[in-house]
Amino acid sequence: VKAVCKHGANVNLRAGDCGTTSLMDATQMGDWPIMIVLLSHGASVDLQTEAWTINEGQTALMFAVKLGRVNCVNSLLRAKANAELQDHDGWTALALAKAISKTLMSLSQTKLPW
C-alpha cells in the first residue's frame, strides 16, 4: 500500500460494487497499520458509502464504532473524523456508540441461564 500511495494512487477511490473506500475497507478488517498509511497519504475520513449500497451513507468511523475497533476509532477521531455525520437512516457514529454501549451494559447485567 505504501508503494502504491507513493506513486500517487487515489486513496479515496471507491470499490465498484460496495461503494467503499480503501480506508473504510481497512477499518472494517481492523487493519490499523494500513489505515495509518492511508490517512498519512490524505485519505478522507468523512467520505460516505454510496446511497445504493447496503450501508448507505456510512463512514469509516461508523464502521469502526459498529465493529468495536477502538484503535481505529481513536485514529479516525485524531484525523478529525466527524462523529455527527448521518447515514441514510439518520444514525451518527456517536449515536451508534451510545446504542452499542447501552446494549453491552444491558448484556453485562443479564443473568444468563447457563
Secondary structure as a PSIPRED ss2 file (coil, helix, strand):
# PSIPRED VFORMAT (PSIPRED V4.0)

   1 V C   1.000  0.000  0.000
   2 K H   0.000  1.000  0.000
   3 A H   0.000  1.000  0.000
   4 V H   0.000  1.000  0.000
   5 C H   0.000  1.000  0.000
   6 K H   0.000  1.000  0.000
   7 H C   1.000  0.000  0.000
   8 G C   1.000  0.000  0.000
   9 A C   1.000  0.000  0.000
  10 N C   1.000  0.000  0.000
  11 V C   1.000  0.000  0.000
  12 N C   1.000  0.000  0.000
  13 L C   1.000  0.000  0.000
  14 R E   0.000  0.000  1.000
  15 A C   1.000  0.000  0.000
  16 G C   1.000  0.000  0.000
  17 D C   1.000  0.000  0.000
  18 C C   1.000  0.000  0.000
  19 G C   1.000  0.000  0.000
  20 T C   1.000  0.000  0.000
  21 T E   0.000  0.000  1.000
  22 S H   0.000  1.000  0.000
  23 L H   0.000  1.000  0.000
  24 M H   0.000  1.000  0.000
  25 D H   0.000  1.000  0.000
  26 A H   0.000  1.000  0.000
  27 T H   0.000  1.000  0.000
  28 Q H   0.000  1.000  0.000
  29 M H   0.000  1.000  0.000
  30 G C   1.000  0.000  0.000
  31 D C   1.000  0.000  0.000
  32 W H   0.000  1.000  0.000
  33 P H   0.000  1.000  0.000
  34 I H   0.000  1.000  0.000
  35 M H   0.000  1.000  0.000
  36 I H   0.000  1.000  0.000
  37 V H   0.000  1.000  0.000
  38 L H   0.000  1.000  0.000
  39 L H   0.000  1.000  0.000
  40 S H   0.000  1.000  0.000
  41 H C   1.000  0.000  0.000
  42 G C   1.000  0.000  0.000
  43 A C   1.000  0.000  0.000
  44 S C   1.000  0.000  0.000
  45 V C   1.000  0.000  0.000
  46 D C   1.000  0.000  0.000
  47 L C   1.000  0.000  0.000
  48 Q C   1.000  0.000  0.000
  49 T C   1.000  0.000  0.000
  50 E C   1.000  0.000  0.000
  51 A C   1.000  0.000  0.000
  52 W C   1.000  0.000  0.000
  53 T C   1.000  0.000  0.000
  54 I C   1.000  0.000  0.000
  55 N C   1.000  0.000  0.000
  56 E C   1.000  0.000  0.000
  57 G C   1.000  0.000  0.000
  58 Q C   1.000  0.000  0.000
  59 T C   1.000  0.000  0.000
  60 A H   0.000  1.000  0.000
  61 L H   0.000  1.000  0.000
  62 M H   0.000  1.000  0.000
  63 F H   0.000  1.000  0.000
  64 A H   0.000  1.000  0.000
  65 V H   0.000  1.000  0.000
  66 K H   0.000  1.000  0.000
  67 L C   1.000  0.000  0.000
  68 G C   1.000  0.000  0.000
  69 R C   1.000  0.000  0.000
  70 V H   0.000  1.000  0.000
  71 N H   0.000  1.000  0.000
  72 C H   0.000  1.000  0.000
  73 V H   0.000  1.000  0.000
  74 N H   0.000  1.000  0.000
  75 S H   0.000  1.000  0.000
  76 L H   0.000  1.000  0.000
  77 L H   0.000  1.000  0.000
  78 R H   0.000  1.000  0.000
  79 A C   1.000  0.000  0.000
  80 K C   1.000  0.000  0.000
  81 A C   1.000  0.000  0.000
  82 N C   1.000  0.000  0.000
  83 A C   1.000  0.000  0.000
  84 E C   1.000  0.000  0.000
  85 L C   1.000  0.000  0.000
  86 Q C   1.000  0.000  0.000
  87 D C   1.000  0.000  0.000
  88 H C   1.000  0.000  0.000
  89 D C   1.000  0.000  0.000
  90 G C   1.000  0.000  0.000
  91 W C   1.000  0.000  0.000
  92 T C   1.000  0.000  0.000
  93 A H   0.000  1.000  0.000
  94 L H   0.000  1.000  0.000
  95 A H   0.000  1.000  0.000
  96 L H   0.000  1.000  0.000
  97 A H   0.000  1.000  0.000
  98 K H   0.000  1.000  0.000
  99 A H   0.000  1.000  0.000
 100 I H   0.000  1.000  0.000
 101 S H   0.000  1.000  0.000
 102 K H   0.000  1.000  0.000
 103 T H   0.000  1.000  0.000
 104 L H   0.000  1.000  0.000
 105 M H   0.000  1.000  0.000
 106 S H   0.000  1.000  0.000
 107 L H   0.000  1.000  0.000
 108 S H   0.000  1.000  0.000
 109 Q C   1.000  0.000  0.000
 110 T C   1.000  0.000  0.000
 111 K C   1.000  0.000  0.000
 112 L C   1.000  0.000  0.000
 113 P C   1.000  0.000  0.000
 114 W C   1.000  0.000  0.000
